[in-house]
Amino acid sequence: MKVIFDCRYTRIGRHDGISRYGARLVEELGKLHPVTMLVSDERQLEMLPDLPWVLGPNPTAATEPWVARTVNRYQPDVIFSPMQTMGPGGRKYALVTTVHDLIYYTHRTPPRDLNPGLRLLWRGYHLWWGFQRALLNQADAHLVDSETTRELVQRHRLTRNPMRVVLLGTEQRESPPTRTAPSGSRDLVYMGSFMPYKNVELLARSMARLPGYRLRLMSRITPEDRSRIAALAPEGAIDFLNGASDEEYEAALLAATALVSGSRDEGFGLPVVEAQALGTPVVLNDIAIFREIGGEPAGYFDGSSVDSFVSAIRELEDPAEWERRSAISVEWAKRYNWPDAAKALLEVLQDAVERRAAKRR
């Protein structure tokens, strides 16, 4: 079985969420089965494992609906894409795509790094379920990151194809950390974008009720968003990292009282399990996806209430409670690992090839 893994969403220089997902998953898949990476820029190889590769078009180009014209030349049996938008027309191979979430059907703000033309198309795509339904039904199978997303896809009848929940992974230490409650600092870490549905404003407003705490915002932020969010909190209560390295992010988590998120919608929430794997408790908006991913170790609050958030943070001021939550977080996070994800993906790819062959017969 010749497998091509679509790595064209790999960032150059530094991973984002989708880029890291693809890079780690293809690395582990390559340990189980021969795999060829499809890239659109040779500079992407710096962020990818040392595996065979071929060149393809940019996935955001207008030619993407006909990408099979290029890929067919490589004669794959199956292609896996970490997104759901790979053009399916005219292909001579099985296609497995990924549905991470359906957030943008509710929160229709396009990613800021798209050009104006793509932003317009992006908005049109998310105004009607029919585009997604037509695209998904032309593939052979799909991965989803969570039971919550699978239930949403089923509710909206977006595909007739098989779906498999394959949990995202995070880095697992050989010797899990044994943590003690932080002393001397009370840091709350947030990792994520500043789009409206992320509800970072509630976290900022809450800092007036949490004297002595510091909210550390790790991601890149525009000057406009920075000014707006800073105005909601007491002076000095927010630390804007404006894009932390992996090392800075890990150091921040290891020193933190908690990782926090007031997001009103998520497809998974990878920072949650990144923090838990390090033994850092998490405090999350009480929504279905966070209940699924954060599990019993997490603390929950009403994402519309400053009082509720402050109360959830105060629970961690008891050192015994903090250490209890830290210990069970590490155990819970062990289910989120890349080797298991790769094994599950290989099973999906094999099944897709077999079913496609059976249909032809």
Summary of the structure (lengths in Angstrom):
residues: 361
radius of gyration: 21.1
end to end distance: 17.6
largest distance: 69.3
contacts: 1176
relative contact order: 0.12
helix: 43%
strand: 14%
